[in-house]
Amino acid sequence: MPEIPDPIKEQCEKKGGLKGIEKALPSKKNIKSNSQIFKALAEPMRLKILLAVIEQPLCACLIREMLGISDSKLSYHLTVLKDADLIEGSKQASWIIYGPTKLGTKMADIIDKF
């Protein structure tokens, strides 16, 4: 172990060293999933989309109008949010209406506390 301050060294040893600390971390799969969520929300436009569809389920045309972006950019942002399981789309007639998933609502609740 490299030279570190005594209090930190003692705390690390109580936890079983670096191996013990690493064991206490979430699984690689969980870390990857969480990373995907935070990457999705790191883009202000995607965060705005999530918060908007929590406020009111919306079709893509209204989201595009609100953001003032092209169809291709909107499609990309919606895909990122869907892949992170933050929003979902349901087909209604010839439209897809986007709303939050349970995870999306939870994340918005966390964000709202900041």
C-alpha positions in Angstrom: 0.0 0.0 0.0 1.4 3.5 -0.8 2.2 5.9 2.0 -1.1 7.4 3.3 -2.2 9.3 6.4 -2.5 7.0 9.5 -6.3 7.7 10.0 -7.1 6.7 6.5 -4.8 3.7 6.7 -6.6 2.6 9.9 -10.0 3.1 8.3 -9.0 1.1 5.2 -7.7 -1.7 7.3 -11.0 -1.9 9.3 -12.8 -2.3 6.0 -10.5 -5.1 4.9 -8.1 -3.0 2.8 -8.8 -2.0 -0.8 -10.3 -5.5 -1.5 -12.9 -5.0 1.3 -13.7 -1.5 0.0 -14.1 -2.8 -3.5 -16.4 -5.6 -2.3 -18.7 -3.0 -0.6 -19.2 -1.3 -4.0 -22.2 -2.1 -6.2 -21.8 -4.6 -8.9 -20.1 -3.7 -12.2 -23.5 -4.1 -13.9 -25.2 -1.7 -11.4 -22.4 0.8 -11.8 -22.7 0.7 -15.6 -26.5 1.1 -15.4 -26.1 4.1 -13.1 -23.5 5.6 -15.3 -25.8 5.4 -18.2 -28.5 7.2 -16.3 -26.2 10.0 -15.2 -24.8 10.4 -18.7 -28.4 10.7 -20.1 -29.2 13.3 -17.5 -26.0 15.3 -17.9 -27.3 16.8 -21.1 -29.6 19.8 -20.3 -31.9 19.1 -23.2 -32.5 15.5 -22.1 -33.1 16.6 -18.5 -35.6 19.2 -19.8 -37.4 16.4 -21.8 -37.6 14.2 -18.8 -39.0 17.0 -16.6 -41.5 18.0 -19.3 -42.9 14.5 -19.8 -43.2 14.2 -16.0 -45.2 17.4 -16.0 -47.4 16.2 -18.9 -47.0 13.2 -21.3 -46.1 14.7 -24.7 -45.8 13.7 -28.4 -42.6 14.2 -30.2 -43.9 17.1 -32.2 -44.6 19.1 -29.0 -41.3 18.2 -27.5 -39.5 19.3 -30.7 -41.5 22.5 -30.7 -40.6 23.2 -27.0 -36.9 22.6 -27.6 -36.6 24.1 -31.1 -34.5 21.2 -32.5 -34.6 19.0 -35.5 -36.4 15.6 -35.7 -33.0 13.8 -35.9 -31.7 15.5 -32.7 -34.9 14.9 -30.9 -34.8 11.2 -32.0 -31.3 10.9 -30.6 -32.2 12.5 -27.3 -35.3 10.3 -26.9 -33.3 7.2 -27.7 -30.7 8.0 -25.0 -33.5 8.6 -22.4 -35.3 5.4 -23.4 -32.1 3.4 -23.3 -31.4 4.7 -19.8 -35.0 3.6 -18.9 -36.0 7.1 -17.9 -38.9 7.6 -20.4 -41.1 5.3 -22.4 -43.3 5.8 -25.4 -46.8 4.4 -26.0 -48.5 4.4 -29.4 -51.8 6.2 -29.5 -53.3 6.3 -33.0 -50.5 7.6 -35.3 -48.6 9.2 -32.4 -46.1 8.1 -29.8 -46.8 9.7 -26.5 -43.8 9.9 -24.2 -44.0 9.8 -20.4 -41.6 8.9 -17.5 -40.9 5.5 -16.3 -40.9 4.8 -12.6 -37.1 5.3 -12.6 -37.5 8.6 -14.5 -39.9 9.8 -11.9 -37.6 8.8 -9.1 -34.6 10.5 -10.7 -36.7 13.7 -11.2 -37.6 13.6 -7.5 -33.9 13.4 -6.6 -33.0 16.2 -9.0 -35.9 18.4 -7.6 -34.3 18.2 -4.1 -31.1 20.0 -5.3 
